[in-house]
Amino acid sequence: MSKRPRLFIVAAMGVRLAAPAKINLHLEVLDRRADGFHDLVSLFQAVDLSDTLRLERTGSDGPVSVRGMPGLRQESNLVARAIELFRLRAGVTEGVAAAIDKRIPIGAGFGGGSSDAAAALRCLQALFGSPLDEAVLADCALTLGSDVPFFLLGAAAMVEGRGERCRGLAPRLDFAIVAVTPAERIPTADAFAWLDADREAGRASGPMIGDPRAIEHAYLRMAPESWPFVNSFDGPVMGRRAAVAALRDRMRAAGAAAARLTGSGSTVIAVFADAGAAAACYRSLAADPPPGTAPAELRLLAPLASLGAVEYYG
């Protein structure tokens, strides 16, 4: 008996979705695992900086095309990989055309590529009538990258393991973020190599909290300027990149209670409970950037309450 083909119903020809950036309010890198990955304990927060992703069905069997990322090979593009993986898992052969309006800087610690990949998965579910259940979709996300599962979950989460264990949190909205991205990017592989080298040499990568519940409690209950959060990459990266360390020092001098990397860098973030203090820090850095950091991208960001909804058009 032949198997009937799966029918997909779509209400419109195309969909679009904002793909937000994230910051790591806290990031501890634990031991290297047998599979080569490191275990992590991290607190993720989505912020109001985003790419916009548009996906359309082509109406006939065919390839995947992605516009908006010039110079990036298709096999290196996480959106293209997300579409191909989705088509494989869902048994879809119809072509898909994608376009990205890119605003999140690449290689800066904001997770833009991971967010774009998650947005692609959400858009594809909308385009093709949700053929994948939540477990398969989550597996697709983790296959694409360690940060991708978060962007399917919500605006704030505790993230553990290599990213496969995400626990959503009620997002705090009572703080502002100043983020400065220097022109020089820090490749993630380099940051991990420096971290491992420092640890092998007996150089500690900074204080550790370790207990996810303690981190969650601090996020939910403490004043933002009293958060005891850390980033394991601060020592390895700032010890090798003086301009990044200079940014941290200037942000502290401009009133930040704490300043640290997000992700493995190169963006440095400072959290303020008072929006006026954050704006003053922003103006100070704009007027007088630290030596060696110009040109730098300076942003005043706010936390998001939720991820956006997929919109239909066409």
Summary of the structure (lengths in Angstrom):
residues: 314
radius of gyration: 20.2
end to end distance: 38.4
largest distance: 73.8
contacts: 1044
relative contact order: 0.19
helix: 33%
strand: 29%
